[in-house]
Amino acid sequence: MKTVALELQQIVTLFAEKINHISDYDFSVKPLPHKWSGKEIVGHLIDSAQNNLRRFITGQYESVPPKIRYDQNFWVDANQYQSAKKEDIILLWKLINERICAILLSMPEERYTFTCDTGKDAPELHSLEWLAIDYLKHLKHHLNQIIPGSFDVIYS
Protein backbone atom coordinates (compact mmCIF):
# COMPACT_ATOMS: atom_id res chain seq x y z
CA MET A 1 0.00 0.00 0.00
CA LYS A 2 2.77 2.38 0.87
CA THR A 3 4.42 1.82 -2.52
CA VAL A 4 1.10 2.55 -4.26
CA ALA A 5 0.57 5.68 -2.17
CA LEU A 6 4.07 7.02 -2.84
CA GLU A 7 3.77 6.38 -6.58
CA LEU A 8 0.36 8.03 -6.59
CA GLN A 9 1.80 11.09 -4.82
CA GLN A 10 4.56 11.43 -7.41
CA ILE A 11 2.19 11.04 -10.35
CA VAL A 12 -0.34 13.54 -9.01
CA THR A 13 2.31 16.16 -8.29
CA LEU A 14 3.90 15.78 -11.72
CA PHE A 15 0.70 15.51 -13.75
CA ALA A 16 -1.15 18.34 -12.03
CA GLU A 17 1.64 20.54 -13.40
CA LYS A 18 1.68 18.88 -16.84
CA ILE A 19 -2.09 19.10 -17.23
CA ASN A 20 -2.03 22.73 -16.13
CA HIS A 21 0.19 23.50 -19.15
CA ILE A 22 -2.40 22.17 -21.61
CA SER A 23 -4.31 25.01 -23.24
CA ASP A 24 -7.91 25.57 -22.17
CA TYR A 25 -9.02 24.81 -25.73
CA ASP A 26 -7.11 21.51 -25.97
CA PHE A 27 -8.28 20.48 -22.50
CA SER A 28 -11.92 21.22 -23.39
CA VAL A 29 -12.15 19.76 -26.90
CA LYS A 30 -14.07 16.51 -27.31
CA PRO A 31 -12.51 14.13 -29.87
CA LEU A 32 -16.06 13.00 -30.78
CA PRO A 33 -19.44 14.17 -29.44
CA HIS A 34 -19.84 11.02 -27.33
CA LYS A 35 -16.22 10.98 -26.06
CA TRP A 36 -14.94 12.82 -23.01
CA SER A 37 -12.75 15.89 -23.22
CA GLY A 38 -9.59 16.16 -21.11
CA LYS A 39 -11.66 18.09 -18.57
CA GLU A 40 -14.17 15.28 -18.37
CA ILE A 41 -11.44 12.64 -18.13
CA VAL A 42 -9.91 14.41 -15.14
CA GLY A 43 -13.45 14.87 -13.81
CA HIS A 44 -13.96 11.12 -14.13
CA LEU A 45 -10.71 10.63 -12.21
CA ILE A 46 -12.09 12.91 -9.48
CA ASP A 47 -15.28 10.86 -9.30
CA SER A 48 -13.33 7.62 -9.25
CA ALA A 49 -11.16 9.02 -6.47
CA GLN A 50 -14.22 10.01 -4.43
CA ASN A 51 -15.69 6.54 -4.73
CA ASN A 52 -12.38 4.85 -3.95
CA LEU A 53 -11.67 7.15 -1.02
CA ARG A 54 -14.98 6.02 0.46
CA ARG A 55 -14.07 2.38 -0.22
CA PHE A 56 -10.65 2.77 1.43
CA ILE A 57 -12.24 4.24 4.55
CA THR A 58 -15.48 2.29 4.98
CA GLY A 59 -13.86 -0.96 3.89
CA GLN A 60 -11.68 -0.75 7.01
CA TYR A 61 -14.52 -0.73 9.52
CA GLU A 62 -17.75 -2.11 8.05
CA SER A 63 -18.55 -5.61 9.33
CA VAL A 64 -20.23 -6.47 6.01
CA PRO A 65 -18.25 -5.40 2.91
CA PRO A 66 -19.74 -2.06 1.85
CA LYS A 67 -21.37 -1.92 -1.59
CA ILE A 68 -20.07 1.17 -3.35
CA ARG A 69 -21.11 1.33 -6.99
CA TYR A 70 -20.06 3.95 -9.49
CA ASP A 71 -21.93 4.94 -12.67
CA GLN A 72 -19.16 6.89 -14.40
CA ASN A 73 -21.19 8.54 -17.15
CA PHE A 74 -23.87 9.70 -14.74
CA TRP A 75 -21.27 11.15 -12.37
CA VAL A 76 -19.39 13.00 -15.14
CA ASP A 77 -22.66 14.45 -16.52
CA ALA A 78 -23.99 15.37 -13.06
CA ASN A 79 -20.77 17.15 -12.12
CA GLN A 80 -20.76 19.22 -15.33
CA TYR A 81 -16.98 19.11 -15.65
CA GLN A 82 -17.09 20.38 -19.24
CA SER A 83 -18.27 23.79 -18.00
CA ALA A 84 -15.99 23.93 -14.93
CA LYS A 85 -12.79 25.96 -14.75
CA LYS A 86 -9.68 23.99 -15.65
CA GLU A 87 -7.82 25.17 -12.56
CA ASP A 88 -10.65 24.03 -10.26
CA ILE A 89 -10.74 20.56 -11.82
CA ILE A 90 -6.97 20.12 -11.53
CA LEU A 91 -6.90 21.35 -7.92
CA LEU A 92 -9.78 19.10 -6.86
CA TRP A 93 -8.13 16.11 -8.55
CA LYS A 94 -4.84 16.84 -6.79
CA LEU A 95 -6.42 17.36 -3.37
CA ILE A 96 -8.61 14.26 -3.38
CA ASN A 97 -5.68 12.11 -4.46
CA GLU A 98 -3.58 13.56 -1.65
CA ARG A 99 -6.34 12.39 0.74
CA ILE A 100 -6.19 8.91 -0.78
CA CYS A 101 -2.43 8.87 -0.27
CA ALA A 102 -2.86 9.87 3.37
CA ILE A 103 -5.42 7.10 3.94
CA LEU A 104 -3.29 4.44 2.23
CA LEU A 105 -0.14 5.49 4.10
CA SER A 106 -1.87 5.31 7.47
CA MET A 107 -3.82 2.09 6.84
CA PRO A 108 -2.70 -0.76 9.11
CA GLU A 109 -1.33 -3.67 7.12
CA GLU A 110 -3.83 -6.12 8.62
CA ARG A 111 -6.65 -4.19 6.89
CA TYR A 112 -5.22 -4.56 3.36
CA THR A 113 -7.21 -7.78 2.92
CA PHE A 114 -10.54 -6.28 4.05
CA THR A 115 -13.01 -6.19 1.18
CA CYS A 116 -15.41 -3.90 -0.57
CA ASP A 117 -18.21 -4.79 -3.01
CA THR A 118 -17.96 -2.89 -6.28
CA GLY A 119 -20.46 -5.01 -8.24
CA LYS A 120 -23.32 -3.40 -10.10
CA ASP A 121 -25.72 -6.31 -10.55
CA ALA A 122 -23.97 -9.05 -8.59
CA PRO A 123 -21.49 -8.91 -5.71
CA GLU A 124 -17.91 -8.28 -6.77
CA LEU A 125 -15.61 -8.36 -3.75
CA HIS A 126 -12.10 -6.91 -3.89
CA SER A 127 -9.53 -6.41 -1.17
CA LEU A 128 -8.57 -2.85 -0.31
CA GLU A 129 -5.06 -3.64 -1.54
CA TRP A 130 -6.39 -4.86 -4.89
CA LEU A 131 -8.55 -1.71 -5.17
CA ALA A 132 -5.53 0.53 -4.51
CA ILE A 133 -3.41 -1.21 -7.15
CA ASP A 134 -6.30 -1.14 -9.64
CA TYR A 135 -6.95 2.53 -8.88
CA LEU A 136 -3.35 3.39 -9.79
CA LYS A 137 -3.56 1.44 -13.08
CA HIS A 138 -6.87 3.12 -13.87
CA LEU A 139 -5.39 6.55 -13.20
CA LYS A 140 -2.42 5.84 -15.49
CA HIS A 141 -4.74 4.57 -18.23
CA HIS A 142 -6.70 7.82 -18.24
CA LEU A 143 -3.65 10.05 -17.95
CA ASN A 144 -2.40 8.31 -21.11
CA GLN A 145 -5.57 9.54 -22.82
CA ILE A 146 -4.66 13.12 -21.92
CA ILE A 147 -0.90 12.89 -22.47
CA PRO A 148 -0.32 9.84 -24.71
CA GLY A 149 2.61 7.57 -23.94
CA SER A 150 3.02 8.68 -20.35
CA PHE A 151 2.76 5.17 -18.91
CA ASP A 152 3.31 1.63 -20.09
CA VAL A 153 0.06 0.21 -18.73
CA ILE A 154 -2.71 -2.02 -19.98
CA TYR A 155 -6.02 -1.49 -18.26
CA SER A 156 -9.33 -3.06 -19.21
C-alpha positions in Angstrom: 0.0 0.0 0.0 2.8 2.4 0.9 4.4 1.8 -2.5 1.1 2.5 -4.3 0.6 5.7 -2.2 4.1 7.0 -2.8 3.8 6.4 -6.6 0.4 8.0 -6.6 1.8 11.1 -4.8 4.6 11.4 -7.4 2.2 11.0 -10.3 -0.3 13.5 -9.0 2.3 16.2 -8.3 3.9 15.8 -11.7 0.7 15.5 -13.7 -1.1 18.3 -12.0 1.6 20.5 -13.4 1.7 18.9 -16.8 -2.1 19.1 -17.2 -2.0 22.7 -16.1 0.2 23.5 -19.1 -2.4 22.2 -21.6 -4.3 25.0 -23.2 -7.9 25.6 -22.2 -9.0 24.8 -25.7 -7.1 21.5 -26.0 -8.3 20.5 -22.5 -11.9 21.2 -23.4 -12.2 19.8 -26.9 -14.1 16.5 -27.3 -12.5 14.1 -29.9 -16.1 13.0 -30.8 -19.4 14.2 -29.4 -19.8 11.0 -27.3 -16.2 11.0 -26.1 -14.9 12.8 -23.0 -12.7 15.9 -23.2 -9.6 16.2 -21.1 -11.7 18.1 -18.6 -14.2 15.3 -18.4 -11.4 12.6 -18.1 -9.9 14.4 -15.1 -13.4 14.9 -13.8 -14.0 11.1 -14.1 -10.7 10.6 -12.2 -12.1 12.9 -9.5 -15.3 10.9 -9.3 -13.3 7.6 -9.2 -11.2 9.0 -6.5 -14.2 10.0 -4.4 -15.7 6.5 -4.7 -12.4 4.8 -3.9 -11.7 7.1 -1.0 -15.0 6.0 0.5 -14.1 2.4 -0.2 -10.7 2.8 1.4 -12.2 4.2 4.6 -15.5 2.3 5.0 -13.9 -1.0 3.9 -11.7 -0.8 7.0 -14.5 -0.7 9.5 -17.7 -2.1 8.0 -18.6 -5.6 9.3 -20.2 -6.5 6.0 -18.3 -5.4 2.9 -19.7 -2.1 1.9 -21.4 -1.9 -1.6 -20.1 1.2 -3.3 -21.1 1.3 -7.0 -20.1 3.9 -9.5 -21.9 4.9 -12.7 -19.2 6.9 -14.4 -21.2 8.5 -17.2 -23.9 9.7 -14.7 -21.3 11.2 -12.4 -19.4 13.0 -15.1 -22.7 14.5 -16.5 -24.0 15.4 -13.1 -20.8 17.2 -12.1 -20.8 19.2 -15.3 -17.0 19.1 -15.7 -17.1 20.4 -19.2 -18.3 23.8 -18.0 -16.0 23.9 -14.9 -12.8 26.0 -14.8 -9.7 24.0 -15.7 -7.8 25.2 -12.6 -10.6 24.0 -10.3 -10.7 20.6 -11.8 -7.0 20.1 -11.5 -6.9 21.3 -7.9 -9.8 19.1 -6.9 -8.1 16.1 -8.6 -4.8 16.8 -6.8 -6.4 17.4 -3.4 -8.6 14.3 -3.4 -5.7 12.1 -4.5 -3.6 13.6 -1.7 -6.3 12.4 0.7 -6.2 8.9 -0.8 -2.4 8.9 -0.3 -2.9 9.9 3.4 -5.4 7.1 3.9 -3.3 4.4 2.2 -0.1 5.5 4.1 -1.9 5.3 7.5 -3.8 2.1 6.8 -2.7 -0.8 9.1 -1.3 -3.7 7.1 -3.8 -6.1 8.6 -6.7 -4.2 6.9 -5.2 -4.6 3.4 -7.2 -7.8 2.9 -10.5 -6.3 4.1 -13.0 -6.2 1.2 -15.4 -3.9 -0.6 -18.2 -4.8 -3.0 -18.0 -2.9 -6.3 -20.5 -5.0 -8.2 -23.3 -3.4 -10.1 -25.7 -6.3 -10.5 -24.0 -9.1 -8.6 -21.5 -8.9 -5.7 -17.9 -8.3 -6.8 -15.6 -8.4 -3.8 -12.1 -6.9 -3.9 -9.5 -6.4 -1.2 -8.6 -2.9 -0.3 -5.1 -3.6 -1.5 -6.4 -4.9 -4.9 -8.5 -1.7 -5.2 -5.5 0.5 -4.5 -3.4 -1.2 -7.2 -6.3 -1.1 -9.6 -7.0 2.5 -8.9 -3.4 3.4 -9.8 -3.6 1.4 -13.1 -6.9 3.1 -13.9 -5.4 6.5 -13.2 -2.4 5.8 -15.5 -4.7 4.6 -18.2 -6.7 7.8 -18.2 -3.6 10.0 -17.9 -2.4 8.3 -21.1 -5.6 9.5 -22.8 -4.7 13.1 -21.9 -0.9 12.9 -22.5 -0.3 9.8 -24.7 2.6 7.6 -23.9 3.0 8.7 -20.3 2.8 5.2 -18.9 3.3 1.6 -20.1 0.1 0.2 -18.7 -2.7 -2.0 -20.0 -6.0 -1.5 -18.3 -9.3 -3.1 -19.2 
